[in-house]
Amino acid sequence: MVNTPLEILVVDDSRLQAEASAEVIEFALKANVTTKTRCEDALDDFKARLDTSTKYSIVFTDYNMEYIDDMDGIQLCEHIKQLDPKTKVVLITGYASGAIDALDKVSENLRPDKILEKPVDWERELLPYLELNSGA
């Protein structure tokens, strides 16, 4: 049986950071990775792929994007979880205490599946996602 590569979305207001993260994820997981620098663009793309064979399995999103966006990573996560609760959402932040405080206002079923603190140890953090692509 041939495994279909995971479709992964990386959202970060820093294009450089998004592309660097995507490169590591793509290599480690043998996944198809798309990057976006705005939450609105990411949400539009997520919606467009929702009922297709290229639907996203995992979304990695930065938390703090308020300077260029009307939405932050937690709000993006809420929208994604409302549209498809099965999609894994990983929140990446350099402001863990701020993110945790903000999550107190979010319904449990709309929260991210995991929070990663920057700098991310991608090798260690990506291991659990290898199982998603193993067909196990």
PLY file of the C-alpha trace (Angstrom):
ply
format ascii 1.0
element vertex 136
property float x
property float y
property float z
element edge 135
property int vertex1
property int vertex2
end_header
0.00 0.00 0.00
1.37 3.40 -0.98
1.12 6.06 1.70
-0.14 9.44 0.60
2.13 12.18 1.93
0.75 14.24 4.77
-0.50 17.68 3.82
0.80 20.19 6.35
0.23 23.92 6.70
2.80 26.17 8.41
1.66 29.66 9.41
4.13 32.28 10.64
4.26 36.02 10.07
7.99 35.68 9.39
8.35 34.28 5.87
11.91 33.19 6.70
10.76 31.30 9.81
7.84 29.71 7.96
10.06 28.51 5.13
12.77 27.22 7.49
10.20 25.29 9.53
8.57 23.95 6.37
11.89 22.70 5.04
12.60 20.73 8.22
9.06 19.33 8.41
9.03 18.41 4.73
12.32 16.54 5.03
11.54 14.79 8.34
7.99 13.72 7.50
8.28 13.38 3.72
5.23 15.65 3.68
3.79 18.24 1.35
4.14 21.53 3.21
2.46 24.83 2.38
3.44 28.08 4.09
1.35 31.16 4.77
2.31 34.41 6.50
-1.23 35.59 7.30
-3.90 33.77 9.30
-6.66 34.91 6.94
-4.80 33.43 3.95
-4.17 30.22 5.89
-7.83 29.91 6.85
-8.96 30.52 3.27
-6.58 27.83 2.01
-7.66 25.44 4.78
-11.33 25.91 3.82
-10.58 25.45 0.10
-8.92 22.07 0.77
-11.32 20.81 3.41
-13.24 18.36 1.24
-10.40 17.41 -1.10
-7.67 14.77 -1.23
-5.15 17.48 -0.28
-6.88 18.33 3.01
-4.43 19.38 5.73
-3.70 16.80 8.43
-1.60 19.11 10.61
-1.37 22.87 11.01
1.67 24.39 12.71
0.94 28.01 13.59
2.80 30.78 15.34
0.88 32.30 18.23
1.74 35.99 18.04
0.93 37.45 14.61
-1.08 40.46 15.67
1.19 43.00 14.01
0.27 41.96 10.47
-2.96 40.09 11.07
-6.34 40.60 12.69
-6.10 37.07 14.05
-3.54 35.25 16.18
-2.61 31.57 16.17
-5.12 30.67 18.86
-7.96 32.27 16.93
-6.81 30.46 13.79
-6.82 27.21 15.78
-10.39 27.87 16.95
-11.58 28.37 13.36
-9.78 25.24 12.15
-11.13 23.09 14.98
-14.67 24.36 14.28
-14.30 23.37 10.62
-12.56 20.05 11.24
-11.97 18.86 14.82
-9.76 15.99 13.58
-7.09 18.30 12.16
-4.08 18.43 14.48
-3.08 21.98 15.37
0.30 22.75 16.92
0.79 26.22 18.37
4.35 27.53 18.29
5.26 30.39 20.59
8.04 32.33 22.19
5.42 33.57 24.69
4.27 30.36 26.35
2.81 32.05 29.44
0.84 34.50 27.29
-0.46 31.69 25.11
-1.49 29.60 28.10
-3.32 32.57 29.64
-5.11 33.20 26.34
-6.16 29.54 26.13
-8.10 29.89 29.39
-10.77 31.72 27.36
-11.00 29.01 24.68
-13.31 26.00 24.80
-11.34 22.83 25.38
-12.47 21.23 22.11
-11.14 24.25 20.16
-7.68 24.33 21.73
-4.45 23.32 19.98
-3.36 19.72 20.31
0.11 20.77 21.37
2.10 23.89 22.25
5.76 24.13 21.28
8.08 26.75 22.72
10.61 28.52 20.52
13.25 27.61 19.68
11.67 24.35 18.54
13.67 21.13 18.71
12.15 19.86 15.46
13.85 16.46 15.54
12.33 15.60 18.92
8.98 17.27 18.29
8.28 15.68 14.89
8.77 12.06 15.95
5.12 11.58 17.08
3.89 12.74 13.67
5.90 10.08 11.85
3.29 7.58 13.06
0.56 9.49 11.22
2.34 8.77 7.97
3.33 5.17 8.70
-0.11 3.74 8.06
-0.18 2.32 11.58
0 1
1 2
2 3
3 4
4 5
5 6
6 7
7 8
8 9
9 10
10 11
11 12
12 13
13 14
14 15
15 16
16 17
17 18
18 19
19 20
20 21
21 22
22 23
23 24
24 25
25 26
26 27
27 28
28 29
29 30
30 31
31 32
32 33
33 34
34 35
35 36
36 37
37 38
38 39
39 40
40 41
41 42
42 43
43 44
44 45
45 46
46 47
47 48
48 49
49 50
50 51
51 52
52 53
53 54
54 55
55 56
56 57
57 58
58 59
59 60
60 61
61 62
62 63
63 64
64 65
65 66
66 67
67 68
68 69
69 70
70 71
71 72
72 73
73 74
74 75
75 76
76 77
77 78
78 79
79 80
80 81
81 82
82 83
83 84
84 85
85 86
86 87
87 88
88 89
89 90
90 91
91 92
92 93
93 94
94 95
95 96
96 97
97 98
98 99
99 100
100 101
101 102
102 103
103 104
104 105
105 106
106 107
107 108
108 109
109 110
110 111
111 112
112 113
113 114
114 115
115 116
116 117
117 118
118 119
119 120
120 121
121 122
122 123
123 124
124 125
125 126
126 127
127 128
128 129
129 130
130 131
131 132
132 133
133 134
134 135
